[in-house]
Each structure stands twice: as structure tokens, then as C-alpha cells.
Amino acid sequence: MENKRLTNTERAQKTSASFDQIEALRVDNVQNVKADQEYQQVALARERKRMALKYGEQDSRVVAIDKRLNNGPLIIKALDEQEARISAKPTNTPSDTWTVYGTVRDANYNRFGGSTVAFYREDGQRVKDLGYDCTNDKGFYKIGVKDEDGSLAEKYKDTPLYMGVSDKEREVLYKDNNAVYLDPSRSDNREIVIPDFHCDLPPDEIPDTGEPEYLIEGTITNKNGKPIDGLSVRAVDQDFTGENPLGEAVTTDSKGFYRIPYKAEDFIIEGKETGGADIILYISDPNGKLIYTSEPYRNSPKYVRIDLKIESIKE
């Protein structure tokens, strides 16, 4: 029986299918590792509660568990990024086309559809002749820059370009700090994570004391994910002296965002504190009525993000 020889096209198709199968296995493996990590977080939280009741909050074993609990979300986010990179599949790139592709995600690493991705110069001006693309419902984008006569490559030779993301109102939500460079025939993968939509506080509202800055920030939404504005957010440190205020109380903005800077002296009392602050948040409505008290966030790092979902306020 004579063996049928495959054409070059058939060989390419089989090779591509094999790579697709390998990529699918890689995605499955990453998802399995992430599921294991999430289970470990739950198990560690239970063990921490048991150990703290038995030995006390300052016991070295409890502190060690706190460090692992704080690192867990960072590991999960890294796995999310890896999954996104593996899942993003550009089409074959012609020799005269530069392709930049990837996914756009929000601060919680949910895929961000309906946004526009484009190239910007260092001064913030959009580079119109390089095109743009809109993310699909899975947050995927792909910009193909066709340069048949090489004029674009010559025009933007050695010019740093930055990926930017805008919304339907053409408001720029994100600009990357790492430059890309136009290079026909090459494909570049750029994964984009958009921070929460809020304005940073003016510099004079966070005076520079020369000491390390401690910061709590996050968003407050209702059970359906809608931001709640006008809420008073007060942070305290819980320790052997009782509760010590951390910074000043603040009010959530129209997007439910709050930001509380505080100092080491707010929670390090008489030099006896050995770890980070044990943070509790008290949330009050616009009339000053306490409506929510968070669980303690033990041994918090210098920067901690605490997003809360609470019941909607009744009008």
C-alpha cells in the first residue's frame, strides 16, 4: 500500500493543530494550578483562625500563615496573566505587517470588552496612521499595521510607541509605560491590566514626610457590582491597646473608590508592633450611620487593596 505524501499546506495545518493541542493542555495545567492555589487560600484561612485562637495573634506560626495568605492573591494574578498569554492566538503575520495582540483586563483581572486599543507617542498623542482595534467580549484585541512600501518603518524607526486604552467616550483609561517599536513581520504580545477608574490624589494631599508610606485603597460596590458613592470609610488598627485610627476618614467618590494613607506611628505603639497593621474598616452612610464592619486584615503590607461588596443603601 502506497503512503500518501502530505503537501506543504497539509503539513502546516497538522503542525498548527498540534500546537493548538499543546496550548490547550498548557491552559488546563495553569487553571488546575490556580484552582489548587485558591483551595490552599481557603485552607490556610481556616488554619490561621484555629492557630490564632489557640496561640494568639502574635504567634510566629500565625504570622507565617499571614505572609502566605498575603502572597496568595499575587500568585493567582500571575497565573491569570499566564493563562491570558497562552490563550491569545494571533493569526499568521504577513512579511509586511506588524501585529500587536493581547487581552485587556480590569483591576480584578476580568476580561474587558468594548474598549479601544491604540498606539500613543510619549507626549500622549495618538499615532493615527498605525490604526487601532476594539476588544471583543473576551477582551482580545489585534492590531495589524500593514507597511507594503516600508514608509511606516522608516517614519517610526527607533520611535518608542505606547499602548493606550480608551472607553466609548474616548476617555483614556490606561497608557503603558513600556515602549514597543514598529517592526514589520513580527508579532508582539501585550497583556494590559487597567487600574480602577479614578483620579490620583493631588501630591499636596499626601505630604512627603520622608518616611515609608502606608496605604489602604479599594472600591465599595453593592451586591450587583454597582459602585456606591458618598460612604464614609474609617480605618483602624486592632491590637493589645484597643483600636487605633489609621489616617483620616474619607468618602467614596462616584466610582466607589476610596484611598486612606497612614503612617507607621498610627499603629506602632511604643515600638511593640512587630508586623503590619491589623486593619478593620468601618463604613457609614451619608447620615453617619454605621452600615458595615469588615473582617480584620491581619499583618497587612505597606500597601493593601480592600474591595468590599455591601448591601445597597435604602433611599
Secondary structure, DSSP 8 states (H G I E B T S, - for coil): -------HHHHHHHHHHHHHHHHHHHHHHHHHHHHHHHHHHHHHHHHHHHHHHHH-TT-HHHHHHHHHHHHHHHHHHHHHHHHHHHH-------TTEEEEEEEEE-TT--B--S-EEEEE-TTS-B-GGG-EEE--TT-EEEEEEE-TTSHHHHHTTT--BEEEEE-TT--EEEE-SS-B---TT-EEE--EE---S-----GGGS---SS--EEEEEEEE-TTS-B--S-EEEEEEEETTEEEEEEEEEE--TTSEEEEEE-GGGT--TT---S---EEEEEE-TTS-EEEE---BTT--SEEE--EE------
